[in-house]
Amino acid sequence: MRVVNRKCLLIMALLVFLPCATSQAESSLEMGVGLQRFDYEEKLTAPAKSSERGFLPGIYGNIDTRLNMLYLRLSGSYAGGDLTYDGSLQDDTPFATDDNPQALVKIEAVAGCRVWDTPRFSVTPYAGYGYRYWRRGQAKAPNYREDYSWQYLPLGVLIEGRLDDRWSWGLNVEAFVAVDGTMKTFISAIDPTATDTTYKLKDKIGWHADLPVRYRIGGNWVLVCTPWFDYNSSRQSDYVEHRNLLGLVDYVTYEPASRTYQYGLNLGLALFL
């Protein structure tokens, strides 16, 4: 993981220092609220099942800087609330609940260089580093908490256009590769005889897209409305052996393959500095 991080930092450093000579920087600070639809489903053989669906409110913030051909962005978001869990217990007995709290955190930093730049249109490829965290469920039998976390390397392109002095738009399309993903169970909180387990996630390539529409309401203040979509998935983890006091294998467990769709709408206010 350290090797991956060093390569990522080297790429970002090259993107920062290779572009043309310095000029006055243009920066913006954007903050707002959002509402997203969350749709998670594990790939299990019936009658076993496990899914989380519902709407989650959230907040977000972005800091963008443009320096000559250089583009930098630091962004973060948080969403939380209750989702509807529709699943089954270990013996395949159906179990469903609406009392299932969630917390989602996303942090991302990217650097890019504009390869096409006109007064009304620009194209900026970029690369960077990101981190995601998902706290799922709670210690309320038969439910229990699971923590998902993973780092990822985004690679994308940002296209921006200006219609007139007030209206502008953007299209951001990004692919990302997750690395060092884990899922940890906290089942011992509801069953002291059980053992908490950490699984290594085997992630696939994910996708993200957003379409910000901006309207300058006066001075340096801009109203921003952004619909967005996000997809990620993971393959089945390796089996984890659970042993008894004699060192013999009692049973094995694994994290099933899964897929997650997220899509929503952000509404924010940006200040251009």
Buried (B, 14 or more C-beta within 10 A) or exposed (E): EEEBBEEBEEBBEEBBEEBEEEEEEEEBEBBBEBBBBBBBBBBBEEEBBBBBBBBBEBBBBBBBBBBBBBBBBBBBBBBBBBBBBBBBEEEBEEBEBEEBBBBBBBBBBBBBBBEEBEEEEBBBBBBBBBBBBBBBBBEBEEBBBBBBBBBBBBBBBBBBEBEEEEEBEBBBEBBBBBBBBBBEBBBBBBEEEBEEBEBEBBBEEBBBBBBBBBEBEEEEEBBBBBEBBBBBBBEBBEEBEEEEEEEEEEEEBEBBBBBBBBBBEBEBEBEBE
